Amino acid sequence: MQEFRTIEKIIPPPKPHMVGDGFRVHHFFPGNGFNDLHRMSPFFMLDYNSKFEFSPSENPRGVGVHPHRGFETVSISFQGKIAHHDSAGNHGIIQDGDVQWMTAGSGVLHKEYHEKEFSKQGGIFHMAQLWVNLPAQFKMTTPRYQEITKSDIAIYPLNGGIVEIIAGEYQGVKGPAKTFSPVLLYKITLQAGGIFETTIEESFNCCMLIIEGEASYFSEELATQDHLVLFKNDGHKVQFISKSGATMLFMAGEPIHEPIAAYGPFVMNTEAEIQEAFLDFRNGKFGYLDE
């Protein structure tokens, strides 16, 4: 097998749509050519809210109370403030550079809104949300919430940039997020002429989202802002170079080789488990949360 991975494709941002009234997202996967639900396992979904200016509003925009079971939601704020509440009693506000890592596990209700003062003032909102699947043995784990501030995130200096390690490790430096399977999640900032290179397991699924600017892979294929670079599993290294500067989100992880049954807010292993999740939700087993 070769040393450096091959780019499978560079995906332009899909047409945006609204999630609730507060998140204007490009839905990269599943779907949109990712017809195999396992293609980016353990990551199940990526919604990306590219830079968008919201006008001031007295009523915070967002997504009202809804259930989840069987996976984790990871919200990353690049700009703007997000408020979170859930039925397990967790709540918090993240802003520029912060991360919310919520383990839905056995079942939780939650809601996400623009933070009150941000909503009143309006402004640029820029974020990403990942759904990370859970292995079968952890799908019914107790819900958990990790509020990771920018100051909590480990930093590794590069030649012309930095790597902010949210989950996993880079060059021996570990990120703060606790995960149920091996996951690498980095925010990379390159100055003009900066280079990012990393070595990962050949079995890991891997992609890179260009948040701002542009970067070249081996000084050849150019990836520009709001595009997703998907790699083949044919090597153990990736390298990006930016001539004019770039900010990127790197995602890689060990695939979970288990059946996937997904419907709406639930990601389980069988259709019977999906039906059980709906029944438990209707019977109030996910707790209670005010609208």
N, C-alpha and C positions, 0 to 999 in steps of 0.2 A: 504494500500500500504506500502511496506517495506521502510526502511530508506535509505539504500545505493543502488545505481543503480547496475544492473547486466550488465556485459559486453555481448553485443550481439555477437560481433566477433572482433578479432584482424586481421587486413588486412595487409599482407606484401606489400612492395612497388611494384606496377605493373611495367612491363617492361618499361624502359624509352623511350621517343621519343622526337624529337626536335620540339620546337615551334619557327619558324623562324630559325635562325642559332645561337641564343644566349641563349636559355633556354632549358636545357635538363631536362625534367620533368617526374615525375611519376603522372599519372592522376588518382586520387583516386575516384572522383565522378564528375558528374553523370556517370552512367554506372558502370562497374566493380562490379556488384552485387547490386548497388544502382539503381534498376530498376524503383523505384518510384521517380519521380522528386521532390517530397515533403519530401523525407526521412530526409534530413538535412536542410530543410527550417528553417530560411530564407537564409541559405547558398546554393547556386546553384552549384558551382563548386569549386574544390580544385585541383590545380596543385602544385606539390612540386618538386623543383630543389634541390635534395640532393647534398652533397658536390661534386663538380666536378672542376677539374683544366682545365682552358682554356689557350691555348698557346697565346703568344703575337700576336697582330694583329693591323696593321695600320688602317684598316677599322673596326669600332666598330660593333660587332655582335649584333643582336637583332631582333625585329619584326618591319616591316615597317608600314606605315600609314594604319589604318583600323578603321572601325566604331564601335560604341556601342550605344545601347539604352535600357532603361528599368531597369537598375541595376547599381551596383557599383563594381569597381575593387579595391581590396585591395592587395597591394604588400608589402611584409615584407622582408627586407634584413637582413640575419643573417651574411653574409660575402660577400664582393664584392660591387660594386657600379652600380646603375641603373640610367639612365637619362630618363626623361619623357618630352614630348611636346604634347600639344593638341590644337585643333582648337578653343578652348575658350580663348586661350592666356596664358594658364598656362604652366609652365615648372619648373623643379627642378631636383635635384640629391639626391638620398638617398644612404646611406652606412650602415655599420654594426649597426644594432639595430634600424634603421629608418623605417618609414612606409609611403607609398603613399596611400591615400584613395580618389579615383576619383569617383564622382557621374556622370555617363553618362547621366542619366535622359532622356531628350527629344532628345538627340542625340549629339554625339561628335566624332571627328576623333582624334586618338592619335597614338603615336609610342613610343616604349620602346627599349632602347639600353644599352649596357654596356657603362659606362662613358668613355670618351675619353682616359684619362690617365691610367685608369684601363685596358682598352683594349690594350694599347701599352705595358704595363708591363706584362699582363696576370696574372693569379693567381686563387685562389680558389673562386668559385662562389657558393653561398648557399642561397636559398630564397624560399618563398612560395607566391602563388597568390590565393586569394579567390575571387569568385564572390558572392556578396550579393544581393539578389533579393529586389526589391522595391515594396511596396504595390501599388495597382492600382492607388490610388489617388495621388501618387508621381512619377509615371513612366514618366510623361512628365514634371517633374520639371526642372528648369534651371540647366545646368551642373555646378558642383562644384568640387574644388580640395583642399584637405587637405594634406599638407606636414608636417608630424609629425616626428620630430627629436627624437633621443634617449633621449635627455635632457628634451623633453616635456612630456615624458611618466611617469605617476605616478608610484611610487614604494611602495610596502608594504613588510616589512621584515617578513620572516617566521622563524620558528625554524629549521635552517639549510638551508636557501635559501632565495629567493626573488620572488615576483610576480610583473611583469611589466604589468600594466593595460593599454591596448591600447584603449579598448572600454568597456562601462558599468562601473560597480564598483565592488570592492572587499573589504569587511570589512569596508564599508563606504568611501573608497577612490575611486574617480572617474577618469576614463581615459579621454584623450583629444578628442578622435574621436566623431564627431557628427553623429548620426545615425537616420534613419527614422522609425525604429522599434527596440524593445529591443534586443540588441546584447551584448554578453560577449566575449571579445577576450583578452586573457592573454598570455604572454610569461613567463614561469616559469623556474627558474633555481634552482636546488637542489644540495646541496653538499652531500657528503657521509653521509647517515643517515637522510637526510632531508625529511620532510613530507609536502605534500600539501593537503589541504582539503577545500572543498567549498560546500555551499548550494545553489541550484538553483531551479527554479520553476519546478514542476513535468512535466509540459507540454512542457518545452523547449527541443528541440533536442540538442544533446551534443556529442562531440567527442574530442579526445586528440591525437595529432600528436607528436611522439617522435623524436625530432630533433637531439639529441646527447645522448649517454649513454643508460641507461636502467632504468626502474622503474617497481615496482610491484604494483598491485592493491590489497590492503588488504594483502600484503605479500604472495599472492597466485599466481595469473596469472601475468606472466612476459611479459612486452612489451619492445622490443628492438628498437634500432635506425632505423629510417625511416619507422616504422610501425604506422598504424592508429588504435586507439582503439575506437570502436563505442559502445555507451551505449544504452541499452533499456530505454524506458521512464517509468521506474517502481520504481522510488525513487527520493529523493530530495538531496542526497549527493553523492559526489565522493571523493576518497582519494587515493593518490599515495605516495609511499615510495621508495626512491632510496638508495641502499646500497653503490653504488660507484659513484653516481653523475649522473645528467641528465638535459637536457634542453628540454622543451616541449611547444607545442602551444595548448592552450585550447580554444575550440570554442563551444559556446552555444547560443541559441536564440529562441525567440518566433516564432513558425511557422506562416507563412502567409497562411491562409486558402482561397486561391483564385486559379482559374484555371491558369495553366502555359502553354504558347505556346512559344517554344524556337526553334530558328534556327540560327546556326552560331553565329554571334556577337550580336544577339538581344534576349532579354528575355521579353516577353509580356504576355498578358492574353488570346488573341485570335489569330487565324490564320490571320484574316483580319488585325489585328494590325501589324503582322509580315510583311505582304505584303505592308502595308502602310509605314513601316520603310524602306524597300528596295526601294520603290518608292521615298521617301523623300531623301534617301541617293543618289540615281541616279540623283535627281534633284538639288543636291547641298545644301540641307537644313541643313546639318551637319557642314557647314562651309568649310574652306579650310586649308590645312596644307601641307607644303613642304615635299617632301620625304627626 
